[in-house]
Structures are given as structure tokens and as C-alpha cells.
Amino acid sequence: RLVEYAFATPWALKSFDGREKSLLRATGSGVAPESVLYRPKNHYPATHHPDYNRGLQNMARDALATAQVRALADETRIKPCLDTPPDQLEWGHRLRLERVVDLALWLDHYQPELAL
């Protein structure tokens, strides 16, 4: 639901100072170092190896086995990503799976109490 809220936020608010991620930077002000908040955008390289995709699909399946992740993730959008053969997984599908795994890791690390 937090992700839905973030996606629904108008672009003008997300970039109120003329840069991308303005809202995120403002939220992190005083929490994260300035060097992190204002560093240039950095695209990381991605692998296209089917073994990575297969491992990612397995990790996402494991993540979706937990009640908290299931409560927060839209399984109808994730299932096609899990059913696609690893060597045919598109970039957008990989991104969804990576976010599910990220969510599971974050929940496991911080152990928040969710009021759903």
C-alpha cells in the first residue's frame, strides 16, 4: 500500500525542486548523509543470465510464502513473472521479482509490525 501511495503521488510533488526524487530526498533529510541524498543517479549493470533469473524466481517464490509479503505484494502481477521460463524473463518482470525479494529482505531485517 505504501508503494501504491508512492506511485500515486503526483510528479510535481516528486520533483518539486526540479530534480527527480525530490520527495525522497526531502524525506531522508536529516536521516541520510547529504552525500547519499544528492549523489548523481547511477545505473547499475544487469545480468541477463538465465541462472540469475531462475535464482531470482526461486527467491521470489520463497518471499511470497511469507504472510507479510503476500499482504503487501500484488500476486496477480507477480505470478506471470514466476511462470515465465528464466531465459525469457523480460526486464520489467525481473524488476518486479527483485522488488519482491527486496521487500522480503527488508521485512526480515527490520521486523516491522504491520497494521493491514
SULMONOR-V470403 format. One line per field, one symbol per residue. ss: DSSP state (h for helix, s for strand, l for the rest). Layout:
ss: ???
This chain:
ss: lhhhhhhhllhhhhlllllllhhhhhhhsllslhhhhllllllllllllhhhhhhhhhhhhhhhllhhhhhhllhhhhhhhhhllhhhllhhhhhhhhhhhhhhhhhhhhllllll
